[in-house]
Amino acid sequence: MGVHVDLETLEAFDRMAVDGAASATNRLTGLTGIATGVDASRLGVVSATELREEFESDATVTVSISLEGSLAGDAVLVFDRENARRLAEAFMPALPSADGYTAKHEDAVTELCSVMVSGYIDGWAEQRADPVEMSPPVVVSSPITDGRHDAPSVVAAGRDGASDYVVTQRSSIATRDGTDGEPVASLYQFLDAPSTMALLGSDDPETEPIAPFRDVVDAGVDRLLDRARTMAAGTVDPTTSAFEIVPAERLSETVPDDEYAGVVIELTGTPKGYVLALTDRASTQRVANAFTPEPSTPAFERAPSSDAEALTGTVATELGRALVGGLEDRLDAPVEASAPQFVADMASSIVNDAVINASSTERFVCSFETRVDAADGDLEWIVYTLIRPSDLPERRCD
């Protein structure tokens, strides 16, 4: 009755997604003359509510194409309004640019999306020979659409009281013009329930295939927030909470290169992994102003360089331990953990070091990222929980 991650299927699906996204961007480049590439591609369990807000926003152009076949679901492309106009005019130079985004621009965008999704599917060819059928593109939102279509059925399901989490492979597409890549679009692939089960594995067709992931995404976050609110002088709110299964070498693609400070706690039992509680190093004085932690100060192996950093380490320890406590509550079992270690470095380097150790025997790592706003939005904590897929619970923990 358990649900598990099929690592071989996951590996194949990841290769398909990466190859498919590269093929889609090649088609986009060929049609528009704008050099583009894939910035990041990752499998995630994300909030359907947040996706609907993004897809149905007046500031975006969102186009959905249904897929039928061995991996059924929806492919969705999301552009901001200006990028949609720019790509349409690069594709069809005769479009009237002075009129802004028009119905003719929208026709061009939907045609671009059809070609890109066709390329995405063609990119799967080396991994799967199964045929996939595409439906005509449907505009979910745009600046000129009056009667909007609903978000894809997989995403809209949360409205009916079903799980608010959905499985998606998201690829971020950006320009490649010799400068820092400018975001152009996001390409999502959503899987329906049978395809999700085929990917993630289940020995019970009645079992919701992403239930254990939802449990782990939620594990500890409530406890962490309770602890943060107890310590903080201002308001504390979660801004995002995301779960991704990513090849270790690609996890840091979306992690900042800025200097961060905080603590690393190693999970040494089951599950094995790491908890990292980090904040921008330039914000350590704001931490001192916004938080009042317990009087006791942890004895760090590496000493912080200032009183503000020491307090940052203490607050981070409290947050990390709270999350571990939440994991114990959800798993109904003790979670063995090391003493917290103070760190101050680029966030990407801190995460990479943890990932290398967490995934030493497996290529993939599960990343649970929670961002917490404090001090009325003037301060942000990022808390990562990194666990090997093989250590995810095989039963739903209620």
Order of alpha helices (4+ residues) and beta strands (2+ residues): alpha-beta-alpha-beta-beta-alpha-alpha-beta-beta-alpha-beta-beta-alpha-alpha-alpha-beta-beta-beta-alpha-alpha-beta-alpha-beta-beta
